[in-house]
């Protein structure tokens, strides 16, 4: 089920760049190179910024799109699938510019230096799942680019909690460090421990309210992570339309790997699957405790549905 998506992809070779049409036509919808220069002048000490331009005409640019979250929602899979499009240039690592103070203090020049080289017709994308739940990030992104187009991928909140725990558990195991059982986090004094950070991260409506203070809903596209697991192509089609990309990704780019139990990618004859670290089994949880978790999220989910004008097939 949820483990399908979390089997993540290592891009060995970037897709060959085949220019289609410019991804974003309106000047109001993108941070142009001239605007980028002005932003750098304002944020770089003594205006000592520099443009990193390659001899082939590509350069490093501020992202026009950010995948803001959610943690353990399928952000890596979304980025890898979106990277099938020739008009997408994706940053390989999570940048953590807006949520880590040490990075943010480095300024926009540092941020640009973390971006891939891209051509004028391409959209630069970075993804940092922690952005969605960090209170200070929306205002910082807005200050950089009020027209930023944001991608948010969400899963069933209960499943996301289990995935959250599973990732931390395995990180400890790899370092040969003991880690408490999930029940020790989910239960406190015989009741559901609502102070558990993984639960708080799944209270989507709280975090969404913060983003909507700065960005209109039509600038935030919500990807259904559960549907992306079962049938990725329709969800990626919606992302293409949201980003105003020409339709280049096809159903043939996805194939179900029976051995791994999830969808893998096919690009120009090359096949690649998400990294094995992403497909880990969730811990067994007592049915009654799971029901408490589902029950707890019922009202928050309802508030989120009303906030975004959409419903999702969650418990």
C-alpha positions as CSV (number, residue, x, y, z in Angstrom):
1,X,0.0,0.0,0.0
2,X,1.9,3.1,1.2
3,X,5.1,1.3,1.0
4,X,4.9,1.3,-2.8
5,X,5.7,4.9,-3.2
6,X,8.4,4.9,-0.8
7,X,10.7,2.9,-2.8
8,X,12.7,5.8,-4.1
9,X,14.6,6.5,-7.3
10,X,18.3,7.4,-7.9
11,X,18.5,9.3,-11.1
12,X,21.6,7.9,-12.8
13,X,21.4,10.0,-15.9
14,X,19.4,13.1,-16.4
15,X,16.9,12.9,-19.3
16,X,18.2,14.4,-22.6
17,X,17.0,18.0,-22.9
18,X,14.5,18.4,-25.7
19,X,13.1,21.9,-25.6
20,X,9.3,22.0,-26.1
21,X,7.7,25.4,-25.4
22,X,8.6,27.8,-22.6
23,X,7.2,26.3,-19.4
24,X,5.8,29.5,-18.1
25,X,4.8,32.3,-20.5
26,X,3.6,35.1,-18.2
27,X,6.3,37.4,-16.8
28,X,4.2,37.6,-13.6
29,X,4.4,33.9,-13.1
30,X,8.2,33.5,-12.9
31,X,11.3,35.0,-11.4
32,X,13.0,36.1,-14.6
33,X,16.8,36.5,-14.8
34,X,16.5,40.3,-14.4
35,X,14.3,39.9,-11.3
36,X,16.8,37.4,-10.0
37,X,19.6,39.9,-10.4
38,X,17.6,42.5,-8.4
39,X,16.9,40.0,-5.6
40,X,20.6,39.1,-5.4
41,X,21.6,42.8,-5.3
42,X,19.4,43.3,-2.3
43,X,20.5,40.2,-0.4
44,X,24.2,39.9,-1.3
45,X,26.8,42.0,0.8
46,X,28.3,44.8,-1.3
47,X,26.4,43.4,-4.3
48,X,29.1,40.8,-4.8
49,X,26.7,38.3,-6.4
50,X,27.7,36.4,-9.5
51,X,25.7,34.5,-12.2
52,X,27.0,31.0,-12.8
53,X,26.6,30.7,-16.6
54,X,27.8,27.6,-18.5
55,X,29.4,27.9,-21.9
56,X,26.4,26.0,-23.4
57,X,24.0,28.8,-22.3
58,X,22.6,27.1,-19.2
59,X,22.8,28.8,-15.8
60,X,21.8,28.3,-12.2
61,X,18.5,30.0,-11.3
62,X,16.2,30.5,-8.4
63,X,13.6,27.8,-8.4
64,X,10.2,28.7,-10.0
65,X,8.6,25.7,-8.3
66,X,9.2,24.1,-4.9
67,X,7.9,20.8,-3.6
68,X,7.2,21.9,0.0
69,X,6.2,18.6,1.5
70,X,5.0,16.6,3.2
71,X,7.6,14.5,4.9
72,X,7.1,10.8,4.1
73,X,4.4,11.7,1.6
74,X,6.3,10.7,-1.5
75,X,8.3,13.8,-2.3
76,X,11.2,11.9,-3.7
77,X,9.0,9.8,-6.0
78,X,7.2,12.9,-7.2
79,X,10.4,14.7,-8.0
80,X,11.9,11.7,-9.9
81,X,8.6,11.3,-11.9
82,X,8.5,15.0,-12.7
83,X,12.1,14.8,-13.8
84,X,11.0,12.7,-16.7
85,X,9.9,15.9,-18.3
86,X,12.6,17.6,-20.4
87,X,11.6,21.0,-19.3
88,X,12.3,20.2,-15.6
89,X,15.7,20.8,-14.0
90,X,15.6,19.3,-10.4
91,X,18.0,19.9,-7.5
92,X,19.3,16.5,-6.4
93,X,19.4,17.1,-2.7
94,X,17.0,18.6,-0.1
95,X,18.3,22.1,0.2
96,X,16.7,23.2,3.5
97,X,17.3,26.9,2.7
98,X,14.1,28.4,4.2
99,X,13.9,26.2,7.3
100,X,17.5,26.0,8.5
101,X,18.9,29.2,9.9
102,X,22.5,28.5,9.0
103,X,21.5,28.1,5.4
104,X,19.1,31.0,5.3
105,X,21.7,33.4,6.6
106,X,23.9,32.5,3.6
107,X,21.5,34.5,1.4
108,X,20.0,33.9,-2.1
109,X,23.4,33.6,-3.8
110,X,24.1,30.5,-1.7
111,X,20.6,29.2,-2.6
112,X,21.2,29.7,-6.3
113,X,24.5,27.8,-6.0
114,X,22.6,24.7,-4.8
115,X,20.5,24.7,-8.0
116,X,21.2,22.6,-11.1
117,X,22.2,24.3,-14.4
118,X,19.2,24.8,-16.5
119,X,18.1,26.4,-19.8
120,X,15.8,29.4,-20.1
121,X,12.9,27.2,-21.2
122,X,13.2,25.0,-18.2
123,X,11.6,25.1,-14.7
124,X,14.0,24.7,-11.8
125,X,12.6,22.7,-9.0
126,X,13.8,21.9,-5.5
127,X,12.1,19.8,-2.8
128,X,12.4,20.0,1.0
129,X,9.6,18.2,2.7
130,X,10.2,20.0,6.0
131,X,9.1,23.3,4.5
132,X,5.4,22.5,4.8
133,X,5.4,22.1,8.6
134,X,7.9,24.9,9.4
135,X,6.0,28.1,10.5
136,X,8.6,30.5,9.2
137,X,8.9,29.1,5.7
138,X,5.8,30.5,3.9
139,X,6.7,34.1,4.6
140,X,10.3,33.6,3.5
141,X,9.3,31.9,0.3
142,X,6.7,34.7,-0.4
143,X,9.4,37.4,0.3
144,X,11.6,35.8,-2.4
145,X,8.8,35.2,-5.0
146,X,5.2,36.0,-4.6
147,X,4.3,34.1,-7.7
148,X,6.0,30.8,-6.7
149,X,4.1,27.7,-7.7
150,X,4.1,25.1,-5.0
151,X,3.7,21.3,-5.0
152,X,2.4,19.5,-1.9
153,X,2.0,15.7,-1.8
154,X,-0.1,14.2,0.9
155,X,-0.9,10.7,2.1
156,X,-3.4,9.3,4.6
157,X,-2.2,10.9,7.8
158,X,-2.2,7.7,9.8
159,X,0.0,6.0,7.2
160,X,2.3,9.0,7.1
161,X,2.8,8.7,10.9
162,X,3.8,5.0,10.6
163,X,6.2,5.9,7.7
164,X,7.6,8.7,9.8
165,X,8.4,6.3,12.6
166,X,9.7,3.6,10.3
167,X,12.3,6.0,8.7
168,X,13.7,7.1,12.1
169,X,13.7,3.5,13.4
170,X,15.8,2.3,10.4
171,X,18.1,5.2,10.7
172,X,18.9,4.1,14.3
173,X,19.2,0.5,13.3
174,X,21.8,1.4,10.6
175,X,23.8,3.1,13.3
176,X,23.3,0.1,15.7
177,X,21.4,2.3,18.1
178,X,18.4,1.0,20.0
179,X,15.0,2.7,19.3
180,X,11.8,2.5,21.2
181,X,8.8,0.7,19.8
182,X,6.1,2.7,18.0
183,X,3.7,2.1,20.9
184,X,6.0,3.9,23.2
185,X,5.6,7.0,21.1
186,X,1.9,6.6,20.3
187,X,0.7,5.9,23.8
188,X,1.1,8.1,26.9
189,X,-0.7,7.4,30.2
190,X,-2.9,5.0,28.4
191,X,-4.1,7.5,25.8
192,X,-3.0,8.5,22.3
193,X,0.1,10.7,22.7
194,X,-1.0,13.8,20.6
195,X,2.3,15.5,21.5
196,X,4.2,13.0,19.3
197,X,5.9,15.0,16.5
198,X,4.9,12.6,13.8
199,X,1.2,13.1,14.7
200,X,1.6,16.8,14.6
201,X,3.1,16.7,11.1
202,X,0.0,14.9,9.9
203,X,-2.3,17.7,11.1
204,X,-2.4,19.1,7.6
205,X,-5.0,21.8,8.1
206,X,-2.9,23.6,10.7
207,X,0.1,23.8,8.4
208,X,-2.0,24.6,5.3
209,X,-3.5,27.6,7.0
210,X,-0.1,29.1,7.4
211,X,0.7,28.7,3.7
212,X,-2.7,30.2,2.7
213,X,-1.8,33.4,4.6
214,X,0.7,34.1,1.9
215,X,-0.2,32.1,-1.2
216,X,-3.6,31.7,-2.9
217,X,-4.9,28.1,-3.2
218,X,-4.5,28.2,-7.0
219,X,-0.7,28.5,-6.4
220,X,-0.6,25.3,-4.4
221,X,-1.2,22.0,-6.2
222,X,-1.9,19.1,-3.9
223,X,-0.8,15.7,-5.2
224,X,-2.7,12.7,-3.9
225,X,0.2,10.5,-2.7
226,X,-2.0,7.4,-2.2
227,X,-3.2,7.6,-5.8
228,X,0.3,8.2,-7.0
229,X,1.2,4.8,-5.5
230,X,-1.6,3.0,-7.3
231,X,-1.6,4.8,-10.6
232,X,1.1,7.5,-11.0
233,X,0.4,8.7,-14.6
234,X,-2.9,10.6,-13.9
235,X,-1.4,12.4,-11.0
236,X,1.7,13.5,-13.0
237,X,-0.6,14.7,-15.8
238,X,-2.2,17.1,-13.3
239,X,1.2,18.3,-12.2
240,X,2.2,19.0,-15.8
241,X,-1.0,21.1,-16.3
242,X,-0.4,23.0,-13.0
243,X,3.1,23.9,-14.1
244,X,1.9,24.7,-17.6
245,X,4.2,22.2,-19.1
246,X,3.6,20.7,-22.5
247,X,2.4,17.1,-22.1
248,X,5.6,15.0,-22.4
249,X,5.3,12.3,-19.8
250,X,3.3,9.3,-20.9
251,X,1.8,6.2,-19.3
252,X,4.6,4.2,-21.0
253,X,7.1,5.9,-18.7
254,X,5.7,3.9,-15.8
255,X,5.6,0.1,-15.3
256,X,4.7,-2.0,-12.3
257,X,7.6,-4.0,-10.9
258,X,6.0,-7.2,-9.5
259,X,9.2,-8.1,-7.6
260,X,9.4,-4.8,-5.8
261,X,5.7,-4.3,-5.6
262,X,5.6,-0.7,-6.8
263,X,5.8,1.4,-10.0
264,X,9.2,2.1,-11.5
265,X,10.3,4.5,-14.3
266,X,11.2,3.9,-17.9
267,X,12.9,6.7,-19.8
268,X,14.4,6.4,-23.3
269,X,14.8,2.6,-22.9
270,X,16.4,2.9,-19.5
271,X,14.5,1.4,-16.5
272,X,15.1,2.5,-12.9
273,X,13.3,2.0,-9.6
274,X,13.1,3.9,-6.4
275,X,15.8,3.1,-3.9
276,X,15.2,0.1,-1.7
277,X,15.4,2.3,1.5
278,X,12.0,3.7,0.6
279,X,10.0,0.5,0.5
280,X,10.3,-0.6,4.1
281,X,7.5,-2.4,5.9
282,X,5.6,-0.6,8.6
283,X,5.7,-1.9,12.1
284,X,2.7,-4.1,13.3
285,X,0.4,-1.9,15.4
286,X,-2.4,-3.1,17.6
287,X,-5.8,-2.7,15.8
288,X,-7.4,-0.7,18.6
289,X,-4.4,1.7,18.7
290,X,-4.7,2.2,14.9
291,X,-8.4,2.9,15.3
292,X,-7.6,5.5,17.9
293,X,-5.2,7.1,15.5
294,X,-7.8,7.1,12.7
295,X,-10.4,8.5,15.0
296,X,-8.1,11.3,16.2
297,X,-7.5,12.4,12.6
298,X,-11.2,12.4,11.6
299,X,-11.9,16.0,12.6
300,X,-8.6,17.5,11.4
301,X,-9.0,15.8,8.1
302,X,-12.5,17.2,7.8
303,X,-11.2,20.7,8.4
304,X,-8.5,20.2,5.8
305,X,-11.0,19.1,3.2
306,X,-13.1,22.2,3.8
307,X,-10.0,24.4,3.7
308,X,-8.8,23.1,0.2
309,X,-12.3,22.3,-1.2
310,X,-11.3,18.7,-1.9
311,X,-11.7,15.3,-0.2
312,X,-9.3,12.5,0.0
313,X,-9.8,8.8,0.5
314,X,-8.3,8.6,4.0
315,X,-9.5,6.7,7.0
